[in-house]
Amino acid sequence: MSGPDALTRSVLADQVKERLLESILDGSYPPDSRIVETAVAKELGTSQAPVREALRGLEALGIVEITPFRGARVRRLDSAELLEAYVVRSAIEVLGARLAMARLTDDDVAALLAIGEDMRRAADAGDGRALAIVDASLHEKLIQLSGNSTLLRVWRSLEPMSRTYITLVGPGSDPQWTAALHDPMLDAIRARDTEAVVAAIESHFDEVRERLAGSLPDVAEQQDQAGAPRARATS
C-alpha cells in the first residue's frame, strides 16, 4: 500500500502504539498479560491493521513479545538486560549532554530547570507515575537539545524499557530519592558546567543500577556466574 492511505495507517499505528505504551506504563497491562488485537481495535475504534503494526513497534522496543498463534504479551523484562540498557543509556546521555551544553540558550536552561521543579512537585505529592513521566521528560529534553536526531531515536528505543520496569516491577519507589538524584544534574546545568553535568549523569546511572542490582537477587547471581563486576555507585 502506498499514498495517503498508507500514511494515514502509519500515523494511526503510532497513535495506537502510544496509547498501548501508556496503558502498559500505568499497569493496565501488567507483565505477562495478553494484548488482544480485536479488543484493542474495538476499544480504540479502529481496524486491527494499525493495532498489529503498533504491537510490532512495541516488540521492536522490547516491551511486548509476539508468538505465532498465541498473539502478543507484555514482556517480563530480564533484569540483567535492564541493567545493560542503563549502561548504554548513560553513554548516550553523556554524549547528548556534551552536545547540548555547547548550544544551550538561557531559555533552554530555564526549560530544563522548570522540568526539575515539576519533578520536585510530583515527588512532594508522592505521585510516582507523574514523577516517572516528568523524569523521562527531563532526560529526553536534554537529548533533544543536543540537536542530534539519531541520538534521540536511539534514546527513545531504550527509555520505555527502563521506565516500564521501574513503574511496574521495580523495587518500592522512593519519590524523594528519585527527585534528589537529579539535583546535581540540574545544578550543573544552571552553572553551565559541562563536565559537572557529565559527572552527574554518570553518577545518576551508577546509583540507579546499584539500587536495582541490590534489590534483584537474580541479577547478582547472573553477574557472579558470568564473572562480571557488579554495578556500583561512584563516590
Disulfide bonds with the S-S distance in Angstrom:
none
